[in-house]
Each structure stands twice: as structure tokens, then as C-alpha cells.
């Protein structure tokens, strides 16, 4: 599938307005219906410093937390189908570290739906200088709630899942993703740790990690004990925990362009998937956290969650996810639609970064209405 740019005037107007307002330097979007690209375009600059570089439809982005559903969630679903483990199996049966830390009751379902009770985030690169001890540091963290009692979105859940998938299969996470996802789908621009030869095709991120450094300082950590990156981060993962882990982790580290992000997103739709059974795809629309803080399915948030970035036009059982770098994917399975918006909001912008959730909602609403106009 080679994407032909089919720009939409209303979507372009929204995104160009936000580029001009300096919310982000670039935006690449794609809207697909019934597996086919309807609207797509690339706007702005993939890098503004040290040199300007125009974005293209082929530009590769650091997808950040889209790694969670597109790799870790999808791999989990594949292994569930093979009966390698069950959703309600205790993770401690796979990772004895959980049992040793008194967290033996936490299940795979709870990690996948962010109901384990773990805190949202911790700078593990400041808590240990040995990445081999990272899993122990994760499971040693105090829980903020009893497992299953509340939804608390947490990187720790998917860091742990990444370790679990490696322990189950005996294969490193990036190699497992290559074998089970990237190679079967013939993806050529999707990877952890992209080759340096592609750097000029990758959208730039922050100059150093100013945002994360400030967060650590505000939370009372000694930021001077860590060697922070000072260069323009481009071609290596922006997230510091993932960077500490060698660029390969269950919560962040995936790079891709909009075309191949669509190919991966289509695997969650029963009419298009090459990797899953139809019954498995239903798990991504199923509300597994009813009566809790937000509605979540397997690795995704549901549109019926209050104030979700889906906006008002997507079906309530649509499912989506965001990435800190400025990326998002929402899938409306009921209408067979996929909405992808990739930006590099962290690039060439002083802290604090701009919260772009309203732009995401407007993008989905405008795109949905434009699709509706085509059917009149």
C-alpha cells in the first residue's frame, strides 16, 4: 500500500492553525474507511533545529506509548490465542519477581487494563544504574490501590508485560515483534531502534529531555546523578526509561510512519486482520473496567470514557491510544474507520509542552463529518 496524498481542506485548516500557534511543528494524518485510505496529508516541518526539514507522508515518528497497544497489546493477543497464557492468570506464575514482592495476585488482565494498582510512572534510570535490576525495581514499587479496584494508567504495567512476554517466549521483545508482527505484515519502516541511515526521515523530538528532567526535579529526585541527553533527540527513543532499557520496552520505543501504523492498526479489526481471529478482535471493544474511573479494553481506552480524546462523533465502543510525543490512533470498529494523527509536539518547544487533546478531538470530529459528507 503506497499512500497517495488525499488532503482534506477542513482537516488541513485545523492542523495548520495549530502549527501556526506553535502547538507542534509537524502533523501527518490519515483517515481510513473499510481498510482504504480516504484522507491523508503531511504538514509542517519534521525538524526545525538544527536545520529545517519538511515533513512528508513517509516521515517516521517516535510513536511513544502507541507501543503499548500496537506491540505489547497485539503480541499479548496473539499469545492468548495460542493459549500460552490466559487473561486471568497471575503474572507471578511467569515472573516470580511479582510473587517475591508480595504482588502475586496481579493478573495479565490487570496489567493490560491498567487496574494493577501500580503508580503512573517512575524514573527508574535514577533508581538503579543496572538495567538488569529494572524489573525488580518495578515490582518493588508500592501499589496505590488494590489490584482490580481502580484504573490508573501506568507505564509500569506495560514495562512488566514486556518482561513477561520475553520470559514466556524466551525471545527479546524487539525480535518477538519482528517475528510475529513486522515480518508477517511486511513492514519496512516500523522498528525499535531505527537504523542511523534513516535518521533524515525521522521527525525530531526534544532538545534533550527538559520536560522529564523538570518532572524529576519537581518530584524531589536528584537529577544530577543522571547524564541527560542535551542534543536534539532524533532517531532514538524520547522516553528516558525506554532509552535506559536500550530503546526496547513494552511501554515505549516503537517508530513507524503513518502508512505502516495503519497496517498495524488494521490488525485489530476483524474484517482486515491477518494476525488474529475475529473472536479475539472483540476483546478490543469490550469494556473490562465497568464502573471504574475510565473504560478500558485489552490495551486500549474506550471512547465511552468521560473526556476521552475520541471526541463526540466516534462510536462509544471505539478504542484508541495516545503517545506522549504527540501521536494518536483511534479505531471505530463499528464503522470500520481508523484515525491516525502523528505530531512531534515535543520538538523545538520550551517546557511546558502544549496539551493537544482538544486538537485530537476536533480532528476526529471533522474527519468523521467529512466522511459522512462523502456518503450523502
C-alpha angles and dihedrals in degrees: 000000000000110000118232111205107248101174122197117217096215094048091046091051091054095048096042089052090055092045089053089049087055096242089134135347097229143021131190116185138182131185118190132185125190089356095303127110111246103169129017137151144150121227134183133357126326086203133015098175140081083004133357117252125180116233120238135192086259095055113129119226135199097247093198111186093009079085087076098067101019095053114007096035094044093047089049090053092049092052092045089057090053089052091238087139138350128236093246096046113119112253088220089072087065100030111036087191087079092054092046091053093051093254098108094128095064111111135206089248090057092051092046093049097039093244098120094102095241119145118257100252145347130187097239091176085069094045098053137013092205115078089195087070095049097100090053089052091050096051092042090064114110114250117242092208140010112276110272095015100101145000114254114167106227138175087208091070093059095038086058092045090053090056091046093053090050092048093048095049102028088229129114113254096245091049091047091051090049092051099042104031118009099045098043090050091044092234113177100174101043122092151113112260099013116221115266089239088072097051093107089059095052124094112241123242132198127331095249117325100293094152095050093042090054091047091053092047092048089052092053102256122146099248093182092073091069128071102231122203111250100181129086103281107231128150094010127082116277096210110091097213091052090045089052088052091056096265094293119101141131094248105043143358104089118132124191145140126246095262095055093039085061092049089054093043090053089064088075092059117083094217094055109025120120095180108046142047121249091247091056092053089061089068090071092060096041118106104230096170104053114172093014131110095281136004115252136174128189103323094331139087116236123233090234088072111112111261094002116164090243089091124209103298102063122089113267092245093052111123131213149158139207134218123215093230089065104275132130143174125194123181123198101195094178091062096028093240133142125197119194126180120178121186134158098222093161094063122103093347129122121234125297097059120214117263104229101186093114089054090051092052092047091048091054093045095048093044092049092050092047090051089050091053090056090059096052 
